[in-house]
Every structure is written in structure tokens, then in C-alpha cells.
Amino acid sequence: MPTTACCSTLRRATHKRAAPLLVAAFGIALSAPTWGNSWQGSLGAGATYAPNYLGSDDYDTRLLPVLNLAYGDLLSINVRDGIEWHAVRQGNWTASPFIGYTFGRDNKGDISQFEKVDGGATLGLRVSYQQGPWRYSVAGSTPVSGDVEGAKFSARAALRMPVNQRTFFTLSPSVTYSNEKWTDSLFGVSAQDSARSGVASYTPDSGYWRMGVNASLSYALTPEWTATSFIGTTYLTGSAADSPIVDELGSEWQALGGISLSYRF
């Protein structure tokens, strides 16, 4: 218990120190004259059919916000990558500190007797390289709030190419590594969870890799309105796949699909 209290205090102190620095950094960036003079991007909504939580084999449908904004060349905001400040641009290379969000784990369905894991904000750095229609990126992040601890590292490639004048196809393979603490936050089974649910307790002894690929097809209904359909699949390995949450109650294979409608301005 003392160790847990110490860790919680340290995380709160880190968050308190980091937040003012980030606010100041973004404030300075927003006031820079090189940013241009207006926001651009798209807003909308859609629906996705996806697992109840990472590792689940039960699916449900939920609403999905569409948010892709850019202010000049230095700031971008989207649901997947968070708020990015493109601090360094050199040729085709970009280095971007970012504020993101990591989802926790709801206590519903097969894990209704488990303690809920709250998601929270993350701080990280992403480095990307543009080569023709492909964009490659690597990123690392760590949570600063919520119940998830540890660190996560990912590599992603994204292809965007036209099919015809109105239709665009995107393909995005990715690989992600989450360290032992991050894995334990989402896939560990505490003694209390075990006693309530009857599932064997489990403490991961290492991190895990997650491999996936997403694809989408977007059609411009008008110059402003775009309809998009998307599908994706992910495979969990290592200590995540060995967890009873996945091995007994869920599945290492995760899939999703959905549609969205967005307005570009």
C-alpha cells in the first residue's frame, strides 16, 4: 500500500509539473506569426462496431466522432493522434511532441466483476517521414493521468492514394509494443478481481506486441461532404494474449468496422 501511494503521488506531481509547461508551449506556438490565419480540417460523426474492450470477444456499436483539424503547419488535432505540435520540420522529416489519450477498460460483460481501469491523458513524441503517398512514423508515450501506467511505443505506415477523382483509399499497417507496467494495467488480474470473478489471478512478467492493419475508402459526395467506410484487425501477443482476460474470456484477434460522414471546411 505505501508503494502504491508513493507511485500515485509521484504521478500526480509529474502531471502537475508537465501540464503548465505544455500549456505554455502550445500558447507560444499559437501566437507565432508563421502559423497562418485560420483553421482547416473536417468535423463529423459515425458509428463503429468494435470489441467492448481490448481483448474482448464481445462486440457492440458505438458512436464515433470525426475530428481532423490543422492550424497552419505547426498544430494538428485528431482523435487518433491527439494534439500534436510539429515543433521541428526538416525536409520530409517532422518531430512532434503530443498530448494523447489512452483508453482504459470498462467492467462490463465477461469482466463485470473486475475493477474498472480508467483511461487518461498521455504525453509523447512522434517522428514521421513523408515519402510519396506513404507516411512513416514512430512514437513513444506515457500516461500522466488515469489508471494505466508504463510506456507504449508504436511504428506505423500510412498509404493514401486516389482511386478516381472522388474516391480515396487508405491503408495503415502498424505494430505497437507496451511494456510490462502498461500490460499489467490492462491485462493483469488482481487478487481482488480473482476473488470476485473466479478468474485466476495473473501478473504479466513482460510486455506485449500488438500488430494490426486498418483500411478505409472515402467518397466525396460534394466538395465539402465525405462518406467513409473502414475496417481493421489487430492481433495481441505475449503477456496480453496469455492473460485470462484474453485467453479464457476473450480473443487475441480484434476486429472493427464502421462508417462516418464528415464536413470539410
One Martini backbone bead per residue (centre of mass of N, CA, C, O) as a GRO file, in nm:
protein
  265
    1MET     BB    1   0.056   0.062  -0.022
    2PRO     BB    2   0.292   0.267  -0.004
    3THR     BB    3   0.378   0.228  -0.302
    4THR     BB    4   0.113   0.322  -0.431
    5ALA     BB    5   0.109   0.604  -0.304
    6CYS     BB    6   0.378   0.697  -0.420
    7CYS     BB    7   0.304   0.667  -0.721
    8SER     BB    8   0.060   0.856  -0.718
    9THR     BB    9   0.212   1.108  -0.626
   10LEU     BB   10   0.415   1.116  -0.860
   11ARG     BB   11   0.204   1.139  -1.092
   12ARG     BB   12   0.077   1.404  -0.993
   13ALA     BB   13   0.338   1.571  -0.998
   14THR     BB   14   0.402   1.532  -1.298
   15HIS     BB   15   0.139   1.654  -1.407
   16LYS     BB   16   0.175   1.938  -1.275
   17ARG     BB   17   0.442   2.002  -1.427
   18ALA     BB   18   0.354   1.946  -1.730
   19ALA     BB   19   0.104   2.121  -1.793
   20PRO     BB   20   0.225   2.415  -1.795
   21LEU     BB   21   0.434   2.360  -2.019
   22LEU     BB   22   0.229   2.285  -2.243
   23VAL     BB   23   0.063   2.541  -2.239
   24ALA     BB   24   0.299   2.729  -2.306
   25ALA     BB   25   0.389   2.600  -2.572
   26PHE     BB   26   0.113   2.633  -2.723
   27GLY     BB   27   0.093   2.939  -2.682
   28ILE     BB   28   0.343   3.014  -2.844
   29ALA     BB   29   0.263   2.874  -3.107
   30LEU     BB   30  -0.012   3.029  -3.154
   31SER     BB   31   0.149   3.321  -3.170
   32ALA     BB   32   0.280   3.256  -3.423
   33PRO     BB   33   0.308   3.402  -3.746
   34THR     BB   34   0.359   3.118  -3.918
   35TRP     BB   35   0.057   2.975  -3.893
   36GLY     BB   36  -0.141   3.156  -3.997
   37ASN     BB   37  -0.523   3.234  -4.012
   38SER     BB   38  -0.650   2.927  -4.001
   39TRP     BB   39  -0.865   2.677  -3.996
   40GLN     BB   40  -0.849   2.323  -4.085
   41GLY     BB   41  -1.087   2.063  -4.195
   42SER     BB   42  -1.282   1.809  -4.011
   43LEU     BB   43  -1.629   1.720  -3.933
   44GLY     BB   44  -1.804   1.451  -3.742
   45ALA     BB   45  -1.973   1.125  -3.780
   46GLY     BB   46  -2.026   0.787  -3.644
   47ALA     BB   47  -1.989   0.421  -3.664
   48THR     BB   48  -1.885   0.142  -3.453
   49TYR     BB   49  -1.763  -0.202  -3.462
   50ALA     BB   50  -1.649  -0.326  -3.144
   51PRO     BB   51  -1.494  -0.405  -2.884
   52ASN     BB   52  -1.548  -0.350  -2.552
   53TYR     BB   53  -1.242  -0.440  -2.525
   54LEU     BB   54  -0.925  -0.514  -2.504
   55GLY     BB   55  -0.974  -0.871  -2.572
   56SER     BB   56  -1.250  -0.903  -2.667
   57ASP     BB   57  -1.548  -1.107  -2.798
   58ASP     BB   58  -1.729  -0.858  -2.758
   59TYR     BB   59  -1.974  -0.661  -2.934
   60ASP     BB   60  -2.033  -0.310  -3.029
   61THR     BB   61  -2.212  -0.011  -3.081
   62ARG     BB   62  -2.070   0.319  -3.154
   63LEU     BB   63  -1.997   0.629  -3.142
   64LEU     BB   64  -1.808   0.852  -3.379
   65PRO     BB   65  -1.579   1.086  -3.395
   66VAL     BB   66  -1.485   1.355  -3.620
   67LEU     BB   67  -1.133   1.478  -3.611
   68ASN     BB   68  -0.967   1.724  -3.835
   69LEU     BB   69  -0.709   1.949  -3.751
   70ALA     BB   70  -0.556   2.267  -3.867
   71TYR     BB   71  -0.288   2.510  -3.783
   72GLY     BB   72  -0.125   2.537  -4.014
   73ASP     BB   73   0.199   2.364  -3.967
   74LEU     BB   74   0.206   2.304  -3.628
   75LEU     BB   75  -0.104   2.208  -3.586
   76SER     BB   76  -0.277   1.907  -3.470
   77ILE     BB   77  -0.611   1.741  -3.466
   78ASN     BB   78  -0.696   1.406  -3.350
   79VAL     BB   79  -0.824   1.116  -3.230
   80ARG     BB   80  -0.568   0.932  -3.263
   81ASP     BB   81  -0.312   1.156  -3.198
   82GLY     BB   82  -0.414   1.424  -3.105
   83ILE     BB   83  -0.202   1.680  -2.992
   84GLU     BB   84   0.013   1.842  -3.229
   85TRP     BB   85   0.351   1.967  -3.233
   86HIS     BB   86   0.541   2.081  -3.508
   87ALA     BB   87   0.849   2.169  -3.415
   88VAL     BB   88   0.998   1.991  -3.646
   89ARG     BB   89   1.122   2.080  -3.981
   90GLN     BB   90   1.295   1.856  -4.227
   91GLY     BB   91   1.173   1.830  -4.494
   92ASN     BB   92   1.026   1.509  -4.450
   93TRP     BB   93   1.063   1.580  -4.152
   94THR     BB   94   0.895   1.515  -3.824
   95ALA     BB   95   0.863   1.663  -3.493
   96SER     BB   96   0.611   1.560  -3.231
   97PRO     BB   97   0.469   1.665  -2.974
   98PHE     BB   98   0.213   1.511  -2.750
   99ILE     BB   99  -0.138   1.483  -2.674
  100GLY     BB  100  -0.315   1.211  -2.544
  101TYR     BB  101  -0.506   0.893  -2.536
  102THR     BB  102  -0.598   0.629  -2.310
  103PHE     BB  103  -0.763   0.350  -2.279
  104GLY     BB  104  -0.923   0.150  -2.082
  105ARG     BB  105  -1.147  -0.058  -1.872
  106ASP     BB  106  -1.443  -0.194  -1.875
  107ASN     BB  107  -1.697  -0.333  -1.650
  108LYS     BB  108  -1.806  -0.566  -1.877
  109GLY     BB  109  -1.944  -0.851  -1.902
  110ASP     BB  110  -1.696  -1.077  -1.836
  111ILE     BB  111  -1.576  -0.812  -1.641
  112SER     BB  112  -1.791  -0.709  -1.417
  113GLN     BB  113  -1.603  -0.798  -1.151
  114PHE     BB  114  -1.412  -0.587  -1.223
  115GLU     BB  115  -1.205  -0.338  -1.213
  116LYS     BB  116  -1.187  -0.036  -1.323
  117VAL     BB  117  -1.009   0.127  -1.600
  118ASP     BB  118  -0.881   0.428  -1.636
  119GLY     BB  119  -0.827   0.660  -1.843
  120GLY     BB  120  -0.583   0.892  -2.014
  121ALA     BB  121  -0.336   1.097  -2.040
  122THR     BB  122  -0.069   1.167  -2.276
  123LEU     BB  123   0.284   1.171  -2.340
  124GLY     BB  124   0.474   1.255  -2.647
  125LEU     BB  125   0.664   1.131  -2.941
  126ARG     BB  126   0.678   1.211  -3.298
  127VAL     BB  127   0.821   1.056  -3.593
  128SER     BB  128   0.823   1.161  -3.941
  129TYR     BB  129   0.790   1.035  -4.293
  130GLN     BB  130   0.775   1.151  -4.627
  131GLN     BB  131   0.692   0.920  -4.917
  132GLY     BB  132   0.491   1.018  -5.103
  133PRO     BB  133   0.207   0.828  -5.017
  134TRP     BB  134   0.390   0.781  -4.771
  135ARG     BB  135   0.374   0.746  -4.404
  136TYR     BB  136   0.613   0.750  -4.145
  137SER     BB  137   0.607   0.628  -3.792
  138VAL     BB  138   0.720   0.711  -3.457
  139ALA     BB  139   0.628   0.631  -3.106
  140GLY     BB  140   0.609   0.772  -2.767
  141SER     BB  141   0.441   0.695  -2.445
  142THR     BB  142   0.287   0.836  -2.136
  143PRO     BB  143   0.110   0.846  -1.863
  144VAL     BB  144  -0.059   1.124  -1.645
  145SER     BB  145  -0.334   0.967  -1.616
  146GLY     BB  146  -0.500   0.748  -1.450
  147ASP     BB  147  -0.447   0.376  -1.442
  148VAL     BB  148  -0.229   0.383  -1.646
  149GLU     BB  149   0.095   0.240  -1.695
  150GLY     BB  150   0.396   0.334  -1.848
  151ALA     BB  151   0.474   0.224  -2.192
  152LYS     BB  152   0.454   0.323  -2.549
  153PHE     BB  153   0.526   0.177  -2.879
  154SER     BB  154   0.523   0.290  -3.231
  155ALA     BB  155   0.457   0.176  -3.574
  156ARG     BB  156   0.377   0.348  -3.892
  157ALA     BB  157   0.191   0.313  -4.197
  158ALA     BB  158   0.068   0.542  -4.466
  159LEU     BB  159  -0.170   0.512  -4.727
  160ARG     BB  160  -0.258   0.755  -4.991
  161MET     BB  161  -0.498   0.701  -5.260
  162PRO     BB  162  -0.636   0.732  -5.563
  163VAL     BB  163  -0.903   0.599  -5.758
  164ASN     BB  164  -1.045   0.872  -5.814
  165GLN     BB  165  -1.175   1.185  -5.807
  166ARG     BB  166  -1.364   1.088  -5.534
  167THR     BB  167  -1.163   0.850  -5.443
  168PHE     BB  168  -1.016   0.709  -5.139
  169PHE     BB  169  -0.732   0.519  -5.024
  170THR     BB  170  -0.644   0.346  -4.716
  171LEU     BB  171  -0.335   0.226  -4.550
  172SER     BB  172  -0.254   0.086  -4.202
  173PRO     BB  173   0.011  -0.037  -4.070
  174SER     BB  174   0.100  -0.186  -3.739
  175VAL     BB  175   0.313  -0.152  -3.437
  176THR     BB  176   0.302  -0.248  -3.080
  177TYR     BB  177   0.458  -0.159  -2.763
  178SER     BB  178   0.406  -0.280  -2.428
  179ASN     BB  179   0.489  -0.273  -2.126
  180GLU     BB  180   0.452  -0.424  -1.826
  181LYS     BB  181   0.278  -0.204  -1.688
  182TRP     BB  182   0.072  -0.167  -1.913
  183THR     BB  183  -0.019  -0.464  -1.922
  184ASP     BB  184  -0.112  -0.482  -1.624
  185SER     BB  185  -0.336  -0.264  -1.635
  186LEU     BB  186  -0.516  -0.440  -1.865
  187PHE     BB  187  -0.429  -0.776  -1.796
  188GLY     BB  188  -0.447  -0.793  -1.509
  189VAL     BB  189  -0.517  -1.005  -1.210
  190SER     BB  190  -0.629  -0.954  -0.922
  191ALA     BB  191  -0.719  -1.077  -0.621
  192GLN     BB  192  -0.992  -0.929  -0.619
  193ASP     BB  193  -1.088  -1.012  -0.902
  194SER     BB  194  -1.069  -1.316  -0.850
  195ALA     BB  195  -1.269  -1.337  -0.611
  196ARG     BB  196  -1.520  -1.216  -0.768
  197SER     BB  197  -1.490  -1.403  -1.055
  198GLY     BB  198  -1.290  -1.678  -1.061
  199VAL     BB  199  -1.039  -1.574  -1.183
  200ALA     BB  200  -0.727  -1.602  -1.228
  201SER     BB  201  -0.455  -1.476  -1.132
  202TYR     BB  202  -0.250  -1.205  -1.294
  203THR     BB  203   0.105  -1.143  -1.382
  204PRO     BB  204   0.293  -0.995  -1.582
  205ASP     BB  205   0.644  -1.056  -1.714
  206SER     BB  206   0.572  -0.868  -1.964
  207GLY     BB  207   0.520  -0.754  -2.254
  208TYR     BB  208   0.363  -0.648  -2.572
  209TRP     BB  209   0.240  -0.719  -2.894
  210ARG     BB  210   0.077  -0.519  -3.159
  211MET     BB  211  -0.093  -0.612  -3.459
  212GLY     BB  212  -0.197  -0.416  -3.755
  213VAL     BB  213  -0.482  -0.322  -3.981
  214ASN     BB  214  -0.602  -0.050  -4.187
  215ALA     BB  215  -0.900   0.047  -4.382
  216SER     BB  216  -1.017   0.286  -4.638
  217LEU     BB  217  -1.315   0.452  -4.793
  218SER     BB  218  -1.353   0.757  -4.977
  219TYR     BB  219  -1.640   0.974  -5.058
  220ALA     BB  220  -1.727   1.251  -5.252
  221LEU     BB  221  -2.029   1.402  -5.254
  222THR     BB  222  -1.886   1.673  -5.210
  223PRO     BB  223  -1.659   1.916  -5.149
  224GLU     BB  224  -1.747   1.881  -4.825
  225TRP     BB  225  -1.866   1.588  -4.837
  226THR     BB  226  -1.782   1.271  -4.660
  227ALA     BB  227  -1.769   0.922  -4.709
  228THR     BB  228  -1.681   0.648  -4.477
  229SER     BB  229  -1.515   0.334  -4.480
  230PHE     BB  230  -1.411   0.079  -4.228
  231ILE     BB  231  -1.134  -0.145  -4.143
  232GLY     BB  232  -1.002  -0.389  -3.892
  233THR     BB  233  -0.704  -0.548  -3.737
  234THR     BB  234  -0.591  -0.732  -3.437
  235TYR     BB  235  -0.293  -0.868  -3.262
  236LEU     BB  236  -0.222  -1.046  -2.974
  237THR     BB  237   0.057  -1.087  -2.753
  238GLY     BB  238   0.196  -1.244  -2.509
  239SER     BB  239   0.091  -1.131  -2.200
  240ALA     BB  240  -0.188  -1.064  -2.317
  241ALA     BB  241  -0.267  -1.345  -2.443
  242ASP     BB  242  -0.218  -1.496  -2.152
  243SER     BB  243  -0.450  -1.374  -2.039
  244PRO     BB  244  -0.762  -1.448  -1.916
  245ILE     BB  245  -0.905  -1.210  -2.060
  246VAL     BB  246  -0.823  -1.352  -2.339
  247ASP     BB  247  -0.791  -1.671  -2.325
  248GLU     BB  248  -1.088  -1.716  -2.174
  249LEU     BB  249  -1.283  -1.444  -2.242
  250GLY     BB  250  -1.150  -1.393  -2.526
  251SER     BB  251  -0.930  -1.243  -2.782
  252GLU     BB  252  -0.649  -1.187  -2.988
  253TRP     BB  253  -0.864  -1.106  -3.190
  254GLN     BB  254  -0.930  -0.790  -3.353
  255ALA     BB  255  -1.216  -0.599  -3.465
  256LEU     BB  256  -1.337  -0.356  -3.717
  257GLY     BB  257  -1.614  -0.127  -3.805
  258GLY     BB  258  -1.735   0.145  -4.034
  259ILE     BB  259  -1.890   0.477  -4.042
  260SER     BB  260  -1.880   0.812  -4.203
  261LEU     BB  261  -1.945   1.176  -4.168
  262SER     BB  262  -1.802   1.469  -4.329
  263TYR     BB  263  -1.689   1.816  -4.288
  264ARG     BB  264  -1.529   2.047  -4.496
  265PHE     BB  265  -1.327   2.379  -4.430
   0.00000   0.00000   0.00000
